Amino acid sequence: MKPTKVADDIFQLSVNVEDILFEGLWEIPNGVALNSYIVKGEKTAIIDGVCGWEGVPGQLYELLDKLDIDPGSIEYLVINHMEPDHSGWIEDFKQIKSDFKVVCSKKSAELLEQFYGHTDNVMCVGDNDTLDLGNGHVLSFHEIPNVHWPDTIATFDSKTGTLFTCDAFGSFGKAEEANYDDMLSEEKLAFFEEEAVRYYANIVAAFSGPAREEVTVIWGSMYGMTEKAVKHAVKVLEEEGIAHHVH
């Protein structure tokens, strides 16, 4: 796989994975891409480094080599969330550069220590905190917990308007040379839309917040006991003024 340009000084590094059960559960006959990003200002940051399922980041290093980037020159590792497909390469990276700085949420910092015993050079960030990489590239950070891990943040580059959304807008399907909507054929666009819906349904939907303004009650009752409970629940909803639907 080749690295692709996202915007000025920003590159996407994709590693395609096939012949696995995603999350150990779902078949992915069309594969899936693990994506990492390089942002080059006066200082270089990598966002969501990726590695194979055995924690081996060899393909990532090959992609960095194609960009003529020495891994030892990377100063910041931005962790949008600590899932091992993004963080599993940290131990290996330590062997190359021991003084890199980790930028992550407070919850990620706790997991970083628990997973890898890493506590040095950790910069915890929250909503609207920033990191200036130089040459106009100022990264800001925004908490989006439970998409789909409790520590998730998104990262925004102010110079190019690029938003790194972690796994929030993920999709099954392998990364190719054309990665963006306006570069895809109608057939390919329809394919990725379907794969994105399947990804959301399986990976993200379980963590979506429940509707707060309406309640749907779906019930059945063999002996009438459940019906009594439902009637009481509906009465409370009515008293509270909460819109509801009963089936």
Secondary structure, 3 states (H helix, E strand, C coil): CCCEEEECCEEEEEEEECCCEECCCEECCCCEEEEEEEEECCCEEEECCCCCCCCCCHHHHHHHHHCCCCHHHEEEEECCCCCHHHHCCHHHHHHHCCCCEEEECHHHHHHHHHHHCCCCCEEECCCCCEEECCCCCEEEEEECCCCCCCCCEEEEECCCCEEECCCCCCCCECCCCCCCHHHCCHHHHHHHHHHHHHHHHHHHHHHCCCCCCEEEECCCCCCCHHHHHHHHHHHHHHHHCCEEEEC
